[in-house]
Amino acid sequence: MILSTPLEAIPIARLKRINLSHQIVAEVKARILRGKWPVGTRLPTEQELCREFGVSRSPLREALKVLEAEGLITIRHGEGMFVSELPEAFARKSDFLTLKEGVTALHVLDVRRILELESARQAAKAVPPVDVGRLRELLAVMEETKENIDLFREADVDFHLTLGELSGNPVLAQILRELRPVFLEQVARDPLVNEALADHAEILHAVERGDVDRAQRAMERHLDRMYDYYLADGDDNHQWRDEP
């Protein structure tokens, strides 16, 4: 499950300051994964969705394009929008995490360290410099939704996945995408929201300036903080399970 708080529960004044299409994507994903909109369900019309979410057609259509590209919905012209069969990445956790029991939070963090220090390095040293606009956008969403863990963790995890894409290594980016369900669970269990915001801002600034060492150090500090949280909480043996 991704969200527990609907978009309409967030004040409109705040909605105007953050990325509307991102929130619509998060909410629709949540309804699909919760089973509120099962496979084959015909979604409400664009007009109905605009009215329900309190948005114009522009951000709604942008969100629908993202959902279609991710394989979550099918748009049939003249017929409507329908929930598709869930892609493997959303339907279940990655094979290499479910094949073996006993995978703990620290095991996942060990893998994240290997992958994400490199993604930060590669993104920072890219020539020409990468466009950090998407990272900046996601950081703004995190700032505006820090009181709503469901929306916050969506933006947090997407920040890390976007960094993987900016690394320029498609294999690295795909591995990170496969880990998405586990990343979401880790963020949901981490209460240090303000620290996470500061970490992500530091990573963004380092990548934007092309400072390879600083980007790696910033990512390392971020992951070290998560290590410390799990160890201090005595939860280093927390094991990952598929949600019912």
N, C-alpha and C positions, 0 to 999 in steps of 0.2 A: 504494500500500500504506500502511496506517495503523499497524498494530502488528506488532512482531516478537516481543514478549515476552508470553506468555499470562498471564491473571489468576492462575492457580495458582502462578506463579513469584514473586508478591508475597507477603510474609509476611502471615498472617492478622491479626496484631496491627495491621498498618498498614491492611489493608483495612477494619477496623472503624472507623477514624478518618476515612475519607474516603467520598465518595459512591459506594456500591456500584452503584447503577443506572447512573451515568455510566460506570463502568468496564465494566459488562456491555455497554452500548450500543457503546462503543469496540471491544470485543473482537469482538462479532458483526459490526459493520461491517467490521472487518479480515478476518474469515474470508470474508465475502461478496466484498469487493473483491480479495482474494488468489485467489479462485476455489476456495477450499476448499469453500464452499457455493455452487455455481452456481445460476443462475436456475431455479426450479422445484423445488429441493431441499426436501424435507420436513425441518424442523428437529427435533432431539430433543424429547421431551416436556418439559413444565415440570419434572416430577420429575427427569428425567435432567439437565437444565440446572442445576437447583439443586444436584444432587449434584456435577456437574462443577466448577461455580464456587464451591461451598462457601458458598452463600447461602440465605436463606429465600425463600419465594414472594413476599413483599411487594416487595423491590427488583427481583426478576426480572420481576414483572408490570409494574412501573413502567417498566422498560427496554423491555419488549415493546411497551407502549403508545407509547413514543417512536419505536421502530423502525417501527411500523405507521403512525404519523402522518407520518413522513418518507417513507413509500412504499417502504421496503426489504423489509418482510415483509407477507404477507397472512395473517390469522388466520381460518380457516374452522372455525366451531364444529362439533364432532363429527368433523372431519377432521384438524385439526392446523394447524401453522404452516408457511408456505412462503415461500421467497425470491422476491420480486417482480422484475419487470423494473426495472433500475436507473433511477432518475430521472436526468435529464440532468445535474443539478448534481453527482452522484456518478460518473456514467459517464465524463464527460470534462470538460476545462477549458472555461471560458466561451468563446463564439464570438468575442468581441472580443479574446481573447488568442490564439486559434488562427488567426484570419484572416490575421494578419500575422506573418511571421517576424522575429526580431531583438528580441523583447521581453526586456529585461534586468531584473535584480533592482532596479536603480535606477529603471527605468520604473515598476515595480510600487510601489515605495516612494513615488514622486511621487504616484501615484494614492491610495495609502493616506493620505498626508498630507492631501490635499484632503478625503477622505471622513471620516477618523477624527478629525481635529481638530474637525470639525463634529459628529460623533456624540457626542464627549465634551462639547462645549459644550451641545448640545441636551439631553442626558441630565441634565447638572448644573442646567440652568435650568428643568427641568420643574416645572409647578405642577398638582397637588400633587407633592411630591418623589417620585421613582421608588423602587420597592422594590428595594434592592440585594442582597436575599437571594441571588439566583442568582449575582451577581458574587462575593459573599463565599464561596459554596459552591465556585465554580470556582477561586478563589484558594487555598482550602484543599486542593483536589485537586492544584493545581500544586505547593504546598509539600510534600505527601506523596509526590508522584511525580517529584520533581526528579532522581532517579537513573535514571528510566526515560523516555527522550526521547519514546517513542511515546505513552505516556499523558500526559506533560507537555504535548506540543504539541497534543493534542486539547483539553485544558482551556484552554490558552493561546488557541488560535484561537476556541474557543467563548466565552471571555471577551470578545473583540473583537466577535464576532457578537451577543452578548447586549447589549453596549453600543449597538450599532446599533439593536437592537430597542427599547431604552429611550429612544432619541432621539425616538421618537414619529413618525418619518418612515418610512413603509413602503417607499418607493422606495429610500431610503438603505440600509435594512435588507436589501432584496432584492439590491442591488448587492454589498453585503458578503458575502452568502451565496454569490453567484456566484463570488466570489474565493476561496472557502474552500480549494480544492485548492492554490492558489498560496501562500496564507498558511501552510498546513501545511508546504510545502516550505521556506519561508523560516525558520520556527521550527526545523525539523530541522537547518538549516545554521548556526544561531546557538548557539554554545556557552556564552554568558554567561547561564546560568540564574539565578544569584543576582541579577544586575542586573535581569533580566526580572521576577523576583518583586517586587523593590523598586518597579519602575516600575508594575506592576499594582496594588500596594497603594496607591501614591500616587494613581493614577487613581481607584480605588474610594473612597478617603477624600474626595477632592475632590467627586466626584459625590454621595456621601452627604450632604455638608455643603452642597450647592448652590452651591459656589464655582466659578463658570463659568470665570474666568480661570485658576485653579489647575488645573482639570481639563484645559483646553486646553494649558497649559504642561507638565503631566505627560505628556500624550500626545505632545507635540512632543519632549520629551526622550527618550521611549521610541523614537520613530521616528528621531531624530537618532543615537541610539546604534547603531541598526541600519545607518544610512547609514555611520557611521564604521567599523563592523565590515566591511562589504563593501568599502569603499575601502581599508582597511588590509590586508585579505586579498588585494587585487588581484583581487577576484571581482566587480567591478561590471558585468562583461559576461556574467555567468552568464545563460544563456538557459533559458527554461522549456520543457520537453518533456513530452508525455504519457508516463506510465509504461507499460512494455510489459505 
